[in-house]
Structures are given as structure tokens and as C-alpha cells.
């Protein structure tokens, strides 16, 4: 009896795989355009002012940037490691609450907390006014009060919002450490502090360095805080050279210096990640024992854990809420709804586009896990490390070039002007957001696809289904939670993005972030408090997701 054995559409399967690789290659090439555009313009500027910059303002920009990064890095590391060790190895009242609440400052954009504290602590602010009334002081000469608009103020306020990067990675590293190391150290006479400095901290060092590199990248990317505090960093210098001096080539040269700093941070992060494999414990039978604190020790532990939450989240939220209530009539208007609609629609569109591209890249890697495909995925993820100001320059150059080329063709052949179709439009913003946050979505999709057994691909292939059908009908329903999480995180990041939005937004187009920046720059933080509060509330969503992911570690 003759039986018909099933035929496998191997040829069509591999042909479709080539289409996936081609799509991933084209996508990666487009994503790389901003970086290549910046490098090209820096090397061949229309008006070369590099010598002038290097002899005048560039050393001051670099010095201020290094001081800011050093200060924020040190303070964020101290806060993050201290909070992570306290939560991981000690038991005290409120520990369960502090476990996730220490991530709340992550929802507070640095520029928002800078605006709030400046308004609250300045000479005409509520705090100093109350102190003068209580003690009878007549002027600022009668007492000393630290200046919040200073390098020290910027370091403290930015650290309060950035330390969660180090806290969540350090805490995850502490929780993954083997209990056998603890008992071995104790058997050799080491106390808790000795175990922390000699054993636990060196093991967690690679994870801490990864968090520190993220902190430093965010510090380099910040514009709202340094502009408001008049600190001349590389980012502020880039804006000044481009917008005030009208020299795009000089701005591109400053952007190249910033990208060199980013490359150094990425190399540091990659080296630490490679070292993490040799330091990490392969097995862990049970969690490390915690020390129960009582009395004064418990009180001080609670006080230490609550300090960054109070100053980094609670006080700013209370101030913003108070301003929102008192100025509700001025804030709750058609403009607010317009700005909110612009922010939500723009962020949702960017999140959806980013998710689609991330699925293409991650699924191509699943079909063909070659070195070339992996390299494309890594290169396409570098946009997250590029500061928003640098990215804005890189986006505007190719889009403006395309607009000019198309306009010349329309003028010469058809007698009309096409104008600016891409540059200075929503398309430019969407392009910048996609490049900037593609790494977030790709990482989430890639990790979700890794949990799908390869047998499902083989089963779909044996039934004659194409790779696209397999992705839509089988993989997407399985990875739906991870995909929605990735889309949500990108959505929130787009809501908070300020540097690229300020430069690339269309004329008379405002988002909640740019609205807050414009009003705060005019010393009208009270009238934009509602917009700032909405940004903070939306930012709490990834905090909840991060807390859940750490608890599952």
C-alpha cells in the first residue's frame, strides 16, 4: 500500500527568510542614517568653525559635562547601591512598600523636578518666604540659603530621578547571589559589612556598571535641566551653536564629541556585561538570609529608604498637585486638551511603528541567527544611546536633503514647490522616536520570542504556512504580553522625551513636555503643573512593570 509522505515547503520557506533578512537590512540602514549624517556633516561642514569652538567654548562645555556626569554618577551610585543593599539584606517596617516605591522617582522627568524645586526653593518661593516671615529676615543678606540653580543643585536633582537605574539592577544582582557564598564568608569571620564590600559588591559590580552607564547616558542627554540652570554642557552648547549661531556644521561637530562619549560608555557597559557571566552564580537554592532590624536601627533604615522617595517623588507630586488645583481654571482649557492629544497620539503612533520594526528585527534573528543578523539587531539598537539633541541633527539632515531634492524636481519639471514634506513635520518626530527607543522594543520582543519553543515553527512549516503567517497566527498571540509591555514602555518614553521634540516638532505644535518646558522657562510653572502631573502619572506605569519583573527574578 502506497502512502503519501508530507512534503515540506523548504524552498518557499527559505525564500521568505531572505525577504525577512532584506527587510531587516533596509530597516537597519534607515535607522543608521542619523548617525552617518552627523558624522558626514561634522567632517564636511559648510562653515567649519571647529578651530574656533575648540579654542573658545568647547573646553568649557566638556569640563561642565564631565563634572555633571561625575557628580550624578557618584551620587546615583551611592543612592542606588545603598537602597538595593538595604532592601535585599535587611528586614524593617515598610520593607515591602519600599521595594517598589524606591522606583517611583523613575517616573519623574529630571526637567520637571528641576522646575518644581527651583520654584519652591528660590528667593521668592514658598520656603524662603516662610523662613523670612518666621525669623524676621528682611533680605537675602540676612541669611544663607543654597542656590538651587547651580551645578550642585543639578547633580542632586538629577540623581534623585536617575538612581533607580542602578537600584533595580543592583537589587536584582544581590537577589541572584548564592547563599553558599554568604555562609562561607560568615564561617571565615566576616560580618555583614565585610560580606558586602568583599563578596557581594564585587559580584554585583558588572550589573552596577551597566546601570551607571545608563545614568551617564541620560545625564549626557538632558537638556531641560541644564538649560534651566544655565549649565553649559555639550547638549546646551549644541543647541546654542545650532539655533543661536545658525551653524549646523558646528553643532554636528559637537554632536560627534557627544557620540564619542557614548561609544566609551557602551564599551564600558559591554565589557562589564561580558565579565558578569564569570561572576554570576549558576545555581541558587534559596535566597540570602535577611537581618531583622528593631528599635533605632529599624527607624534609621526606614528613614534612609524613605528619603529618596520623599524628595525624588512625593514632594514634587504634592507641589504639582497643589499648583494644579489652585490653577485648575487656567490649566484645564482647550490648549491642554490639544497638547495632551498631541502627546498621546504621537507617542502611540511612535510606539506602534517601533513595535512593528522590532518584530521584524527580532523575528529575522529567530529565522536566521547568523552573525550578520545579530549584528544588524545590535546596530539598530544603538539609537537608545544617542542623545536626543544629536539624534535631532541626524534626523533633520537626511530629511531636509530629501525635501530639497524633491522640491527641486517639482520646481524644474512641474513649476510648483512641494515645501517641507518630511523635515519639520510629524514624520521627523516619529522617525526620531523610532530610532531612539527601538532598542527598548527589540529587547522585549526578542526575549519573548526566545521563550517560544522552536517546535512550533517546525509544526507550522510542516503544514505549509509561511513565516509571516507563522508570526501572525502563532508567535504574536504567545508574545502578546511582552509586545504590549514593550509598546507601553516606548509610549511612556515618548511622552517624556524633550530634546528631540523641541527641535523637530512642527511649527505651532506643542506636546505636554514642550508645553511644560516653555512655561517653566517663563517662570510660570504653576500654569503648566497639570501637564507635568499628567507626564508623571503616565510615567508610573513602567515603574509597576519594572517592580513586577524584579520580583520575579
Steps between C-alpha positions, in 0.01 A plus 500: 500500500644834397496787747554859409761654725450867584698749299672791673508833321868544574576708194223752558587512867860594435397741226277682748788503746704699250220756483513530877877555491459761226233682703720494810797629300302788348355587841843501663638715220227760550553493877872567446435805281500754787840388628653495153351842424652654813843353426489618139394855587762519776770398253378724216321802652391795290671739741776331699522662844664202673820693574299786645293262714803309626678822597203671668192324633561128441739449797246662732222281358706185553604604852144575612374175344766292674435665837126445465541137391750430778278653767179335380678169453649496851184613680271271297731205567501570874121533513435200276741257665405611850128458433550164325713357783262628767198342331677174412669415830301663777146470632338809649154664516367591155753292306237357264383852417850637449587210269292651219465858627874560457434480125243783508753781433561323169162642390613858566678662203812686606385826343168486690665454839743781416213739422307404813785532749626822347158658536467365855850587627582828324507834684138585417387141552280370784783357715725806518200730534384298800849505655524878464161542660583270793845642579436861393766506229472791261721397207728224375795669673352412839535124450660235283300269278660268242442590136293232330589625152857378517715203405445350844126546472493335158705204629268441797173537309609287204633230734163483675336400171777281353612283794220242429705377202770383740257398774302254289808336342695486826205354688448235234872413520488476881193274486668263254808440713549153648431449868805273523724804451337666798550205732857453378581863576338481843688180583824688431405767754361765266215719627222648288704802390799282420283269290357802316833661409708187442252258344158636403605837352776357273257238366235764430752745350429415131127558547571825686723620216222430251262713708765770537551516124125557455511777762790671324329473161185661639711772660669570169159505327338745742418844367208632703687505833832638376329763288285614791800506734721673238763224513703499179524129419558348157125467449439865583793596276355299214171689525677833525724432199213378286209727593672818618812497279315336206793268436382145443849377416639621832209336681578175319862523614390541861260210445795288386676568830185389681484182293861421590400523867207268431727249324726496805202436729375220275843337500508522878153346524583217255822417684315481831230283346765258372652483847161439660487147362807395694389667823140383512401192693360217291271360768309641790306272729350766725523877551756664721396530865383844613584667825199618702544855629326638807506818704723783384650293219155432358411869528814615317454232234147621434624860497778422251267305271236772501736794436545460122128425462395810693735741325504331160128436462267587788586869549500583125166320456348687795621834363376421148165385639464817705581719199264297280212552742558874553555572130252245368288764326802627306636153418181311415431652160495414132878547474559236765282252314681583176842445657382180667354372174823584316709317761281192520442463126865562414626263769252228403594526132870485578449206736305307235756567226782406734323178595455398135866563419609318816294197397668500158849514650437249778320252274773525236750413770286200596488377138870555438713535811815571304771745600384742231140500626607540861722790398208673327292467816777645714567789263130590479488516880773763531247780458403474868851609594496804270404823682179656377672818384749302292220289359307813399792619288542157344131484411466849358797468262379209280136607515584857402720368221216287367256792521737729310563236233128442451427872499762564231348230280149640550615856422699410190256252344155599627535863602390478863664457839440198721623678812615308806327163488712312753731738685311717743207259501354222711694252286830640632385456859378146438829413332700639794286320759530173310877520478533607864279235660528207260743326737236489774245327278749267330634376832153421631387326179824305471481371857133402450576310177779308670240342729304358203609145428650444149269200454215742431689640202563150369137401545380807311758439233385138455144626442619722216462831682726789407726671750275809501193287572691321775591831658146640485301190600737324738774722639316830547222350718767333717723806537206738532574591868863580422404694188244709687753567776757615245246724331395648833856579609579664165175699528601637840855580385360696205270691734801618705741565210599868486826580311410345164140619526604862554704505180297280266141590586300679230424870526231573763500134606535448874504188715460481875879485539569805283208683662654444844841611372366821345299608803766402753759699302272801539476437878137386466532148639167535682305532174659188349492290817205296375689404185806402704284296735349308208852412377594374847181294539554334162862434599390292799384221266849368411593527868234242578623276217861530615406416857318186388789386283750542785276309740493210253881489495 
